[in-house]
Structures are given as C-alpha cells and as structure tokens.
Amino acid sequence: MLRNEKIVGYALLFLGITLLLFSIFEMFNVYYGNATAPKLFELQDISLSMGQSSTGVSLIQGTQLSQIADLLCWFLLMGFVLFGGGKIASLGVNMIKDIQVQIKDSLKVTEETKEN
C-alpha cells in the first residue's frame, strides 16, 4: 500500500511540474509575440462624436481593445493552470515524504483505567 502511494505521489508531482512549466512557457510565448492568444472577443471601436458633424474621433480601435481582452483572459487562464499545477505538485510531495510521529511524553495509565 505504501509503495502505491509513493507511485501516485511521483505521478502527481510530475503532472504538477508539467502544468507549471506549460503555463510559464505559454505565457512567455504570448508575451514575447512568438504565439498569439486565442481570439475570444470581437469588440467595436470606441469613438467620441464631435457635435453635429457625422464623423467622430476614434479613441481606441476595436482590434486593439479585442487584443487586450484576449490577452487578459489568456493570462487569467494560464494563472489558474499555474496555481493548479502548484497545488497538484504540493499534493504529490506530501504523498511522497514519510510522515513520522514522535511522542515526547508517554501517557501514564492509572489503575482505574486498567480495571475498565
């Protein structure tokens, strides 16, 4: 039984470290522009109308606004994967290490408890 627990512990540790490295690798790839975040949003331009004229001033383009929202969602997802990987690796470490209990003071048994 103890051996199976250690095997599961090592498997969880490996899985947790894999998730940690995957999320860090993906965040750096997107941050440095080697990959793009998944397209989740298609937002419109934010513009300000100038009185009676038909044309307005564009404050933020829709593509830039969509990219900001996509990056935010991607980094939140990868942060969640990073946190989950850390918890899984921690659980694996706890299963691997031996738990030893040491009793400093021995319990004194009274004669009343011996009779019962």
N, C-alpha and C positions, 0 to 999 in steps of 0.2 A: 504494500500500500504506500509506503513511504517513497519508494522508487517512482511510482506512477505520479505522485505529487510533484516530485522534482522534475520529471519529464514535462509535465504540464506547465510548471513554473518556467522552465527554459523556453518552452514554446511561446508562452505569454511575453516573456522578456524579449525574445526575438521579434515577435509581432509588434510590440510597443516601440522598439527601436526602429523597426522598418517604417512604421507610421510617422514617427518623429522625423526621420531622415527624408521621407517622401514629402511631407508638408513643407519642410525647410527648403528642399530642393525646388519644389514648385513655386514657392513664394519668391525665391531669388530669381528664377527664370522669368516670371511675370514682371518682377520689379525692374530687372535689367533689360527687358524688352526682347528676350530670346523666345518668349511664348506670349500668347495673348490670353487674357481672362475670357471665360465663356461669355457670350453675348446673351444677357438676360433681359436687358431693358432697351427700349427704343423710345427715347424721350424727345420732345419737341423743343425748339429754340425758346429761350426766354427773351422776350423783347419788350421794349418800352415804347408806347406810341407817343408821338410828339404833336399833341393838339389835333388840329383838323387835317393835317397832311396824312396822306394814305400810307406813307412809309414810316416805319418806326426804327428805333435803334436796337440792334441785337446785342443783348448783354452777354449771354452765354449761348454758344451753339449747342444744338441738340446732341450732336455726336460726342462733344466733349462731356456734356452732362451725363450721357449714357455710359461713357467710358469710366467716369468717376464712380457711378453707381455700380457698374460691373466689377470694378476693382475692389470697392468696399465689400461687396458680397463675397467675392473670391477670398479676400484676406480674412473675413469673418469665418468662412467655411474652413480654410486652412488652419486658422487659430483653433477652431473646435477640434479638428483632426489632431493637431499638435497636443492639445490638452488631453484628449482621449488616449493618444499614444503614451503620454507620460503616465497616466493612471494605469493603463494596462501593463506597462513595464514595471511600475511600482508593485502591482499585484504579483507579477512574476517573481520579482526579487523577494517579496515576502514569503512566497511559496518555496523558494529555493533555500533560504537560510534556515538553519536549525534553530529551533526555539528551545532554550534550556531554562528550566525553572529551578532556582536555588532557594531553599528555605533557610533563613538565618537562625531563627529560634524554633526549637522543637516545641510542639504542643504538649502541655502537661495534662495527663489524663487523671481525673480524680477518681476516687474509689466509687463514687455514686454512679458515674457513667459506666464503669466496668460492670456493675451489677445489673444494669439495664441492658 
